[in-house]
Amino acid sequence: MARAHGARAQMALAFETAYGTPPASGYRLMPFARTTLGSEQPLLNSELLGYGRDPLAPIKDAVTADGEVVVPIDVEAFGFWLKAAFGDPNTTGTDPYTHEFQSGSWTLPSMAIEFAMPEVPRFAMYAGCVLDQLSWQMNRSGLLTATARLIAQGEAVAATTAAGTPTALGLQRFGHFNGVVKRNGVSLGNVVSAEITYANGLDRIETIRNDGRIEGADPGMAALTGRIEVRFADSALVTQAIDGTPCELEFAWSLGANASFTFTAHAVYLPVPRIEIPGPQGIQATFDWQAAKASSPARMCTAVLVNTVTGY
C-alpha cells in the first residue's frame, strides 16, 4: 500500500482568466518547502431537544479554503508570487529583463494551484487563490524563504492531475549572503535582522451559495510593515523616529547583472524604540516600522526582479 510523502509532492500553478475557473493548460512547476493550504468544512452540533441524551446527527457548515505556502526567494519562480501580490509587472529590457511590480493596484489576479500526491493518488486543485499576505526575513545566515498566505474559493480532489505536465522553471536561489539593506540609498550598517510583510487586506465575499464557497476575495487597504533589529551604534534612526520623518528602505539581493531582486519601501516611518541594557553584551534596538504612500513615486513600495524570463 502506497503512503504519501512530502518528498514526492509537487505544486503546479497557473493564473486564471476567470475567478474560480482553473485553466486547462499553462501550469508551471513551482518550488516550495511546505504548505498548509487546504479546505475544511466543520460540523455544527445539533441544538434540538426532546430526543434523549444522545445527540442528533451534526450539520455541515460553510467551506473554508486557505493556508500558507513557504517558497524560496529565487530568480525566476518568485516573480509569480510577486505578480500575485501586486498584479502584472512592467517588463522592460531584453535578456536580462527587468520586471517592476508596483503596489496600489485595484485588481489582483487569481490562481489555480494543484498539489499532487501521486502515491495515493491525490491531486487537490485549489481554484480562486488570491494572495492575502507575503512576508520574509533577512538574516546573516540560513535559507532565504518567503511565506505566501492565500485565500482560495474551494478545493477539488481527483485521482488524476488536472494540470497536465507543468513546465519546470530554472531554480537559482538568492541567499542571505547576497543581501543588503539601504536607507535613503546608503548601506545601513549594524543590521542584525529584518522582516518585511506586505498585506493586501483581502475581504472574503461570503454570499449564500449551494456549494458553501465564497464568491470572491477583494483587496482592501494594503499594509506594508516590518522590523529591523540593529546594534545600537549611533542615533540616526532614533533621531528620525523622534522627528517623525520618513525614509526609504531598500532590501536587495544580487547574483550578478542578470539576476537580482530589490524591494523598496518608499516612505518608512519608525517608532521611538525602548533602548534596553540587558547585560554586559552588545546593546540592540528594534524598530517596528510602517510604510505609507510616498509623494514621489506616488506609491508605497516597488519590487524589481531582474532575470531572463520574458514575462509573467
BELBEL-V869414 format. One record per backbone hydrogen bond with DSSP energy under -1.0 kcal/mol. CO is the residue of the C=O (numbers start at 0). NH is the residue of the N-H. E is the energy in kcal/mol with one decimal. If there is no record, write none. Layout:
# BELBEL-V869414
co->CO nh->NH e->E
co->CO nh->NH e->E
This chain:
# BELBEL-V869414
co->4 nh->7 e->-1.3
co->9 nh->115 e->-2.7
co->10 nh->29 e->-2.7
co->11 nh->113 e->-2.6
co->12 nh->27 e->-2.6
co->13 nh->111 e->-3.2
co->17 nh->20 e->-2.1
co->26 nh->166 e->-2.5
co->27 nh->12 e->-2.2
co->33 nh->69 e->-2.7
co->37 nh->65 e->-1.7
co->39 nh->63 e->-2.7
co->41 nh->60 e->-2.5
co->43 nh->58 e->-2.3
co->58 nh->43 e->-3.6
co->63 nh->39 e->-2.6
co->64 nh->151 e->-2.6
co->65 nh->37 e->-2.1
co->66 nh->149 e->-3.1
co->67 nh->35 e->-2.9
co->68 nh->147 e->-2.9
co->69 nh->32 e->-3.3
co->70 nh->145 e->-3.2
co->71 nh->73 e->-1.1
co->72 nh->173 e->-2.3
co->75 nh->78 e->-1.5
co->76 nh->79 e->-1.5
co->77 nh->81 e->-1.9
co->78 nh->82 e->-2.1
co->79 nh->83 e->-1.9
co->80 nh->84 e->-1.7
co->81 nh->85 e->-2.5
co->82 nh->86 e->-2.5
co->89 nh->99 e->-2.4
co->91 nh->97 e->-3.0
co->96 nh->306 e->-2.0
co->97 nh->91 e->-2.2
co->98 nh->304 e->-2.6
co->99 nh->89 e->-2.5
co->100 nh->302 e->-2.8
co->109 nh->15 e->-2.8
co->110 nh->128 e->-3.0
co->111 nh->13 e->-1.8
co->112 nh->125 e->-3.4
co->113 nh->11 e->-2.5
co->114 nh->123 e->-2.4
co->115 nh->9 e->-1.4
co->116 nh->119 e->-1.2
co->116 nh->121 e->-1.9
co->121 nh->116 e->-2.8
co->122 nh->157 e->-2.0
co->123 nh->114 e->-2.3
co->124 nh->155 e->-2.2
co->125 nh->112 e->-2.4
co->126 nh->152 e->-2.4
co->126 nh->153 e->-1.1
co->128 nh->110 e->-2.4
co->129 nh->150 e->-2.3
co->131 nh->199 e->-3.1
co->132 nh->148 e->-3.1
co->133 nh->197 e->-3.0
co->134 nh->146 e->-2.9
co->135 nh->195 e->-2.6
co->137 nh->193 e->-2.0
co->143 nh->72 e->-1.7
co->145 nh->70 e->-2.8
co->146 nh->134 e->-1.8
co->147 nh->68 e->-2.2
co->148 nh->131 e->-3.0
co->148 nh->132 e->-1.5
co->149 nh->66 e->-1.7
co->150 nh->129 e->-2.5
co->153 nh->126 e->-1.3
co->155 nh->124 e->-3.1
co->157 nh->122 e->-2.5
co->166 nh->28 e->-2.7
co->171 nh->74 e->-2.3
co->174 nh->177 e->-1.6
co->175 nh->178 e->-1.7
co->177 nh->253 e->-1.2
co->179 nh->251 e->-2.6
co->180 nh->187 e->-3.1
co->181 nh->249 e->-2.8
co->182 nh->185 e->-1.6
co->185 nh->182 e->-3.4
co->189 nh->230 e->-2.9
co->192 nh->228 e->-2.6
co->193 nh->137 e->-3.2
co->194 nh->226 e->-1.6
co->195 nh->135 e->-2.1
co->196 nh->224 e->-2.4
co->197 nh->133 e->-2.8
co->198 nh->222 e->-2.2
co->199 nh->219 e->-1.7
co->202 nh->217 e->-2.2
co->203 nh->205 e->-1.1
co->204 nh->206 e->-1.3
co->204 nh->214 e->-3.5
co->211 nh->62 e->-1.4
co->215 nh->204 e->-2.9
co->217 nh->202 e->-3.0
co->222 nh->198 e->-2.9
co->223 nh->290 e->-2.6
co->224 nh->196 e->-2.7
co->226 nh->194 e->-2.6
co->227 nh->286 e->-2.6
co->228 nh->191 e->-3.5
co->228 nh->192 e->-1.4
co->229 nh->284 e->-2.8
co->230 nh->232 e->-1.1
co->234 nh->238 e->-2.9
co->235 nh->239 e->-2.0
co->236 nh->240 e->-2.3
co->237 nh->241 e->-2.4
co->238 nh->242 e->-2.4
co->239 nh->243 e->-1.6
co->239 nh->244 e->-1.2
co->246 nh->267 e->-3.3
co->247 nh->183 e->-3.0
co->248 nh->264 e->-2.8
co->249 nh->181 e->-2.8
co->250 nh->262 e->-3.1
co->251 nh->179 e->-2.1
co->252 nh->260 e->-2.8
co->255 nh->258 e->-1.0
co->258 nh->254 e->-3.3
co->259 nh->305 e->-2.8
co->260 nh->252 e->-2.7
co->261 nh->303 e->-3.0
co->262 nh->250 e->-3.1
co->263 nh->301 e->-2.1
co->264 nh->248 e->-2.1
co->266 nh->291 e->-2.2
co->267 nh->246 e->-1.7
co->268 nh->289 e->-2.1
co->282 nh->231 e->-2.8
co->284 nh->229 e->-2.7
co->286 nh->227 e->-2.0
co->286 nh->288 e->-1.2
co->288 nh->225 e->-1.8
co->289 nh->268 e->-3.4
co->296 nh->298 e->-2.5
co->298 nh->293 e->-2.0
co->299 nh->265 e->-2.0
co->300 nh->102 e->-1.9
co->301 nh->263 e->-3.0
co->302 nh->100 e->-3.6
co->303 nh->261 e->-2.6
co->304 nh->98 e->-2.7
co->305 nh->259 e->-1.5
co->306 nh->96 e->-3.6
